[in-house]
Amino acid sequence: MTGKSAVLFFNGPIITMEDGPAPEAVLAENGRIRDVGSFAKLSAAAPNASKKDLKGRTLLPSFLDPHSHFFQLALSLLQVSLAEIHSPEEMIRVIQGWIQKEKPKPGQWIIVRDFDQNRMPSGLRPTLAQLDQASSDYPMIIQHQSGHMGFFNSAALSLLQVTPQTPVPEGGTIEKKEGMLTGYMEENAFFQYQKKVPMPGPEEISDAFCRAQKIYASHGITTIQEGMLVEEMLPFYQILLDKNLLYLDLDAYAGTSSYPAVKAALPSHIRHYENHLKIAGMKIFLDGSPQGRTAWMRKPYEGTDFCGYPTMTDEAVLDAFLQAAEEKTQLLAHVNGDAAAAQYLRCLSQAEKKAPVLAELRPVIIHGQLMGKDQLIQAARLHTVISFFVAHVYHWGDTHIRNFGMERASRISPAASALQLGIPVTFHQDSPVIPPDMLETIWCAAVRRTRAGITLGKDEAISPEEALKSVTIRAAFQYGEEREKGSITPGKYADLIILDQNPLTVSPQDIPSIQVLETYKEGHCIWSA
């Protein structure tokens, strides 16, 4: 007997992401793909199934998000955005306007996001005086769009008890000029003080969790990621679970120091979905941001003798790999610069000799922006998955040309080279750094055009079909879920999307204009345009 939850999809192109001819129809039942084949065969097999006429629109497996920050995306919905700001005066006006509109309580923190000095005149950062002009009565933090640096106004610095004499954490910067604080911090220093900023209340964050999931679903994504779960987030994750708010699958990665506390707080979620949440592994940061010039490079940034810097010692990186091996869990590593990649590969090679199980746990390089060909060869030998932030080509490609010169900039996110070596390649948006727009990312991988219209690294462009694999079947492989997700085949979850056009037949130039019309999680429509 066919259950009431059976749905028969037909009358449109079907991209299964599997080899072989495309089927005429797909039958989903009880959350899974029951069968694929001819419309006549599936209609006879499930006469009571509800019919979903695609009307010429395209059905394909839903997207999996290989790396983002779900909690930070939710928080970003409660913050001031500087995404379209191009001068300090505009910044001050937007922040003051938000304060006048929202009327925060006395002492409430103002949290600002999406700052990028590359949009400012001459790439200048705001001064402490300008930060104080934007918000003199309220403590304020401004987060750089990369997430790796930011600013605090004087009221915030006072509350956080940061003075010119405050010790600087290793792998970080607290900037001073002429012995005075500027309000600017980088990497471990910024992270340390960012954690001390108060979180929103339970009702606010619950609403933000729901809104964030809608954003992912609107882009066709049904498996999402928490790319850095720290202890301070646990009360909010408990709210998420207690209120049963999750309807997308969420893979969370704890910081190595937080993992014991996360494991103790959420024991039934370790490497196993319960109420859609799985603690999938651990996460470390090895360097910073290429657009912020904190990525750790083998050669200096253009026009400087500065190479960026590491955030961890080799000993700490090796310990992290061995901790992951002991827990038999996956380790993600934020790696942008090629010096950071060298450290990652050096330490992974040592760790795999001591703990061969690491190769089976599918260690992941997140970003891998500036890896050299020599490093890709080594990464393939060490059984590494690489998740490229390939949309950097469009969003910051012109900045990378200024920072690295054309030759090095052309090699960012070397997807074609990595695939040729047999490396499982996935793509992500690192949301909330940019929206989780998978179709834009597929276009970036296929066309590799900057905002200024420059084709950046034509040899590293890949076909739309290969790009689709990087956000479906290969993304499922990254999570160890290739038997459950990533393609339309009997037995897998009925996680599906309907697009208004076929990304494999339109011109690659037109892929960003394709619209997600409906998103299905386990056979149920969870979002519709």
C-alpha positions in Angstrom: 0.0 0.0 0.0 1.2 3.5 -0.8 1.2 5.9 2.2 -0.6 9.2 2.2 2.7 11.0 2.1 3.5 9.7 -1.4 4.2 12.3 -4.1 4.7 11.6 -7.8 6.8 14.3 -9.6 6.5 14.3 -13.4 6.4 16.4 -16.7 9.7 18.2 -16.4 13.5 17.7 -16.7 14.9 15.6 -13.8 18.5 15.9 -12.9 19.3 12.9 -10.7 23.1 13.5 -10.3 23.5 9.8 -11.0 24.9 8.2 -14.2 22.4 7.0 -16.8 19.4 8.5 -18.6 17.1 10.9 -16.9 13.8 9.3 -15.7 10.4 10.6 -16.6 9.1 10.6 -13.0 10.2 10.4 -9.4 8.1 8.8 -6.6 8.7 10.0 -3.1 7.0 8.1 -0.2 7.4 8.4 3.6 10.3 10.8 3.3 12.4 8.7 0.9 12.7 8.2 -2.8 10.7 5.0 -3.5 11.5 4.7 -7.2 12.4 6.5 -10.4 11.3 5.6 -13.9 8.5 6.0 -16.4 5.4 8.0 -15.4 3.2 5.0 -16.4 5.1 2.6 -14.2 5.2 4.8 -11.1 1.5 5.8 -11.5 0.6 2.1 -11.6 2.8 1.4 -8.5 1.3 4.3 -6.5 -2.2 5.0 -7.8 -3.1 7.0 -4.7 0.0 9.2 -4.7 -0.6 13.0 -5.1 0.6 14.2 -8.5 3.1 17.1 -8.7 3.1 18.3 -12.3 6.4 20.1 -12.9 5.0 21.9 -16.0 8.4 21.8 -17.7 10.3 23.1 -14.6 13.4 21.2 -13.4 13.6 18.8 -10.5 16.9 18.0 -8.8 18.2 17.0 -5.4 18.3 19.8 -2.9 21.6 21.5 -2.0 23.8 20.7 1.0 25.7 23.6 2.5 29.3 22.4 3.1 30.3 25.3 5.3 28.5 28.2 7.0 27.6 29.6 10.4 23.9 29.0 11.1 24.0 30.7 14.5 25.8 33.8 13.2 23.4 34.0 10.2 20.5 34.0 12.7 22.2 36.7 14.8 22.9 38.8 11.7 19.2 39.2 11.2 19.2 41.2 14.5 22.1 43.4 13.5 23.0 46.6 11.6 24.3 45.8 8.1 27.0 47.9 6.4 26.9 45.8 3.2 26.3 48.8 0.9 28.4 51.4 2.8 31.2 53.1 0.9 32.4 55.9 3.3 32.7 56.6 7.0 30.0 59.2 6.7 27.6 56.7 5.3 28.6 54.2 8.1 27.9 56.8 10.8 24.5 57.8 9.2 23.3 54.2 8.9 24.3 53.2 12.5 22.7 56.4 14.0 19.6 55.8 11.9 19.3 52.3 13.2 19.6 53.5 16.8 17.0 56.2 16.3 14.6 53.6 14.8 15.1 50.7 17.1 15.6 52.8 20.3 17.8 50.3 22.2 17.7 50.2 26.0 20.5 52.1 27.9 23.6 50.0 27.9 22.4 47.7 25.2 25.2 46.6 22.7 24.9 47.8 19.1 26.1 44.9 16.9 27.1 45.9 13.4 28.1 43.5 10.5 29.3 43.4 6.9 32.0 46.1 7.1 34.7 45.8 4.4 37.4 48.4 4.1 37.9 47.5 0.4 34.7 49.4 -0.3 36.0 52.5 1.6 38.0 55.4 0.0 41.6 54.3 -0.3 40.7 51.2 1.7 40.9 53.1 5.0 39.4 51.7 8.2 37.3 54.0 10.5 39.0 55.8 13.3 38.1 55.5 16.9 36.7 59.0 16.8 34.4 58.0 13.9 33.3 54.8 15.8 32.4 57.0 18.8 30.5 59.5 16.6 28.4 56.6 15.2 27.6 55.4 18.7 28.7 57.4 21.8 26.0 56.3 24.3 26.0 52.6 23.5 28.9 50.0 23.4 29.3 48.9 19.8 31.1 46.1 17.9 31.5 46.2 14.1 32.3 42.8 12.5 34.3 42.7 9.3 32.5 40.8 6.5 35.2 38.1 6.6 34.4 37.5 10.3 38.1 37.6 11.2 38.5 41.2 12.4 36.5 44.1 13.7 36.2 47.2 15.7 35.0 48.3 19.2 34.1 51.9 20.1 35.3 53.5 23.3 32.3 52.5 25.3 32.8 48.9 24.4 36.6 49.0 25.1 35.8 50.4 28.5 33.2 47.7 29.3 35.6 45.0 28.1 38.4 46.5 30.2 40.8 46.8 27.2 43.5 49.3 27.6 46.8 50.0 25.8 48.5 47.7 28.4 46.2 44.8 27.7 48.2 41.7 26.7 47.6 40.6 23.1 46.6 37.0 22.6 48.9 34.9 20.4 47.7 34.8 16.8 45.9 38.1 17.1 46.2 41.9 17.0 45.0 44.8 19.3 46.0 47.8 17.2 47.6 50.8 18.8 48.9 54.0 17.2 51.2 56.3 19.2 50.4 54.2 22.2 46.6 54.6 22.0 44.0 52.1 21.1 42.3 52.5 17.7 39.4 50.1 18.4 40.6 47.6 15.7 41.4 44.0 16.5 42.2 40.9 14.4 41.9 37.1 14.7 42.3 35.6 18.2 42.1 39.0 19.9 38.9 39.9 18.1 37.4 36.4 18.8 38.3 36.6 22.5 36.5 39.9 23.0 33.6 39.1 20.6 32.7 36.2 22.9 32.1 38.7 25.7 29.4 40.6 23.8 26.0 39.8 25.4 23.7 37.6 23.3 20.0 38.4 22.5 17.1 37.1 24.5 15.4 33.7 24.0 12.4 35.0 22.0 14.6 37.1 19.7 16.9 34.3 19.0 14.1 31.7 18.5 12.5 34.0 15.8 15.9 34.5 14.2 16.6 30.7 14.1 13.3 30.3 12.1 14.1 33.2 9.8 17.6 31.9 9.1 16.2 28.4 8.1 13.8 30.1 5.7 16.8 31.9 4.0 18.6 28.6 3.5 15.4 26.8 2.3 14.7 29.7 -0.2 18.0 28.9 -1.8 17.2 25.2 -2.1 19.4 24.1 0.9 18.1 21.4 3.2 21.3 20.4 5.0 23.1 23.3 6.8 26.1 23.8 9.0 27.2 25.4 12.2 30.8 26.0 11.4 32.0 26.9 14.9 30.0 25.7 17.9 31.4 27.1 21.1 30.2 26.6 24.7 28.6 30.0 24.9 26.1 28.9 22.2 24.9 25.8 24.1 22.0 27.5 25.9 20.7 28.8 22.6 21.0 25.4 21.0 19.1 24.0 23.9 16.3 26.5 23.1 16.4 25.3 19.5 16.0 21.7 20.5 13.5 22.3 23.4 11.2 24.3 21.1 11.6 21.8 18.2 12.5 24.6 15.9 14.8 22.7 13.5 13.3 21.3 10.2 16.6 21.4 8.2 19.4 19.0 9.0 22.1 20.9 10.9 25.6 19.5 11.1 27.5 21.3 13.9 31.3 21.4 14.4 32.6 22.4 17.9 35.8 24.1 18.6 38.4 21.6 19.9 38.4 23.2 23.3 34.6 23.3 23.4 34.1 19.7 22.2 34.1 18.0 25.6 31.4 20.4 26.9 29.4 20.0 23.7 29.7 16.2 23.9 28.5 16.3 27.6 25.6 18.6 26.8 24.4 16.9 23.7 25.4 13.2 24.0 22.6 11.8 21.8 23.6 14.1 18.9 27.2 12.9 18.6 27.7 11.8 14.9 23.9 11.1 14.8 20.9 13.3 13.9 18.3 13.7 16.6 15.7 16.4 16.1 17.7 17.3 12.9 20.8 18.2 14.9 24.1 16.3 14.5 27.4 17.1 16.2 29.5 16.2 13.2 33.0 17.0 14.3 35.5 19.7 15.3 36.8 22.9 13.8 40.1 24.8 14.0 41.3 28.1 12.4 44.9 28.2 11.0 44.9 31.8 9.6 42.7 34.7 8.6 41.2 36.4 5.6 42.8 37.1 2.2 40.7 40.2 1.5 41.6 41.4 5.0 45.3 40.6 4.5 45.5 38.3 7.5 45.7 35.0 5.5 49.1 33.4 6.1 51.1 33.4 2.8 54.4 31.9 1.6 55.1 35.1 -0.3 54.3 38.7 0.8 51.2 40.6 -0.2 51.7 42.9 -3.1 53.8 46.0 -2.3 54.6 44.8 1.2 57.0 42.5 3.1 54.0 41.2 5.1 52.9 37.6 4.8 50.0 37.5 7.3 50.4 35.2 10.3 49.3 31.9 11.8 46.7 31.5 14.6 47.9 28.1 15.9 51.3 26.4 16.4 52.2 23.2 14.7 52.0 21.4 18.0 48.4 22.7 18.6 47.3 21.7 15.1 48.8 18.2 15.5 47.0 17.8 18.8 43.8 18.8 17.2 44.1 16.1 14.5 45.0 13.5 17.2 42.0 14.6 19.3 39.7 14.2 16.3 41.2 10.7 15.7 40.7 9.7 19.4 37.1 10.8 19.2 36.7 9.2 15.7 35.2 12.4 14.4 35.8 14.7 11.5 38.0 17.8 11.7 37.4 20.9 9.6 40.2 23.4 9.3 39.9 27.0 8.1 42.8 27.4 5.7 43.1 30.4 3.4 46.8 31.2 2.6 49.3 28.8 1.2 51.5 29.0 4.3 48.5 27.9 6.3 47.9 25.1 3.8 51.5 24.0 4.2 51.1 23.9 8.0 47.8 21.9 7.6 49.4 19.3 5.3 52.6 19.0 7.4 50.6 18.3 10.5 48.0 16.0 8.9 50.9 14.0 7.4 52.4 13.5 10.8 49.0 12.8 12.4 48.0 10.2 9.8 51.2 8.3 10.6 50.2 8.1 14.2 46.5 7.7 13.6 45.7 6.2 10.2 42.0 6.4 11.0 42.1 10.1 10.1 42.0 9.3 6.4 38.7 7.5 6.9 37.3 10.5 8.8 37.5 12.7 5.7 39.4 15.7 7.0 38.3 18.9 5.3 40.1 22.0 4.2 37.7 24.9 4.4 38.3 27.7 1.8 41.7 26.5 0.5 41.7 29.8 -1.5 45.4 30.1 -2.3 46.7 26.5 -2.3 49.5 25.8 -4.7 49.5 22.9 -7.2 52.2 21.2 -5.1 49.8 21.4 -2.1 46.8 20.0 -4.0 48.9 16.9 -4.9 49.8 16.4 -1.3 46.1 17.0 -0.2 45.0 14.3 -2.6 47.6 11.9 -1.2 46.3 12.6 2.3 42.6 11.9 1.4 41.5 15.5 2.1 38.2 17.0 1.1 38.5 20.7 0.0 35.5 23.0 0.2 36.3 26.1 -1.8 34.7 29.5 -1.3 34.7 29.9 -5.0 32.3 32.9 -4.9 35.3 34.9 -3.8 36.1 35.2 -7.5 33.1 37.5 -8.0 32.8 39.2 -4.6 36.5 39.8 -3.9 38.4 38.9 -7.0 39.3 42.4 -7.8 40.6 42.9 -4.3 42.7 39.7 -4.6 44.3 41.1 -7.8 45.4 44.2 -5.8 46.5 42.0 -2.8 48.3 39.3 -4.7 48.9 40.4 -8.3 47.1 38.8 -11.3 49.1 35.6 -11.4 48.4 34.5 -7.8 44.9 35.9 -7.8 44.1 33.8 -10.9 44.8 30.7 -9.0 42.3 31.3 -6.1 39.9 28.4 -5.5 41.6 26.1 -8.0 38.6 23.8 -8.5 39.5 22.3 -11.9 43.0 21.4 -10.7 41.7 19.8 -7.6 39.1 17.7 -9.4 41.7 16.6 -11.9 43.7 15.1 -9.0 40.6 13.3 -7.7 40.0 15.5 -4.7 36.4 15.6 -3.6 35.6 19.3 -4.1 32.6 21.1 -2.6 31.6 24.8 -2.6 30.2 27.0 0.2 29.3 30.7 0.9 30.5 30.9 4.6 27.2 32.6 5.4 26.6 35.1 6.8 29.7 36.4 5.0 27.6 36.3 1.8 24.0 34.9 1.4 23.8 31.1 0.9 23.1 31.4 -2.8 24.1 28.1 -4.4 23.1 29.1 -7.9 25.4 32.2 -7.8 28.2 30.0 -6.6 27.6 27.5 -9.4 27.8 30.4 -11.8 31.0 31.6 -10.2 32.6 28.2 -10.6 31.7 28.0 -14.2 32.4 31.6 -15.3 34.9 32.9 -12.8 34.2 36.6 -13.4 34.9 39.4 -11.0 32.7 42.4 -10.2 34.8 44.4 -12.6 34.2 41.9 -15.4 37.6 40.3 -15.3 37.8 36.6 -16.1 40.0 35.3 -13.2 41.7 32.0 -13.8 39.9 30.6 -16.8 41.8 27.3 -16.6 40.2 26.7 -13.1 36.6 27.1 -14.5 34.5 23.9 -14.4 31.2 22.8 -16.1 27.9 23.6 -14.5 27.3 19.9 -14.0 30.6 19.5 -12.0 29.7 22.6 -10.0 26.2 21.0 -9.2 28.0 17.9 -8.0 30.0 20.0 -5.6 26.8 21.2 -3.8 24.9 17.9 -4.0 26.5 14.5 -4.2 30.1 15.6 -3.3 28.8 17.7 -0.5 26.9 14.6 0.8 30.2 12.7 0.6 31.9 15.5 2.7 29.4 14.8 5.5 29.6 11.0 5.1 26.0 11.0 4.0 26.4 10.0 0.3 24.1 6.9 0.9 21.3 9.2 2.2 21.5 12.4 0.3 22.9 14.3 -2.7 21.2 12.5 -5.6 17.8 11.2 -6.7 18.0 7.5 -6.4 15.7 4.9 -4.6 16.3 4.7 -0.8 17.7 8.2 -0.4 15.9 11.0 1.4 13.4 12.9 -0.7 15.2 16.2 -0.3 14.4 17.9 -3.6 14.1 21.3 -5.2 12.2 22.6 -8.2 13.9 25.3 -10.4 12.2 27.5 -13.0 15.0 26.7 -15.5 17.5 23.8 -16.1 21.0 24.9 -15.0 22.5 22.3 -17.4 20.8 23.7 -20.5 20.8 27.5 -20.0 23.8 29.5 -20.8 26.2 29.5 -17.8 25.9 33.3 -17.9 22.2 33.0 -17.0 22.5 30.6 -14.1 22.3 33.4 -11.4 18.8 34.3 -12.8 17.4 30.8 -12.1 14.8 30.9 -9.4 14.2 28.2 -6.7 10.4 27.7 -6.8 10.0 24.9 -4.2 12.1 23.1 -1.6 11.2 19.7 -0.2 12.6 18.1 2.9 11.9 14.4 3.2 9.0 14.7 0.7 7.3 17.7 2.4 7.3 21.1 0.8 9.0 23.4 3.4 9.4 26.5 1.2 7.6 27.9 -1.8 8.1 31.0 -3.8 
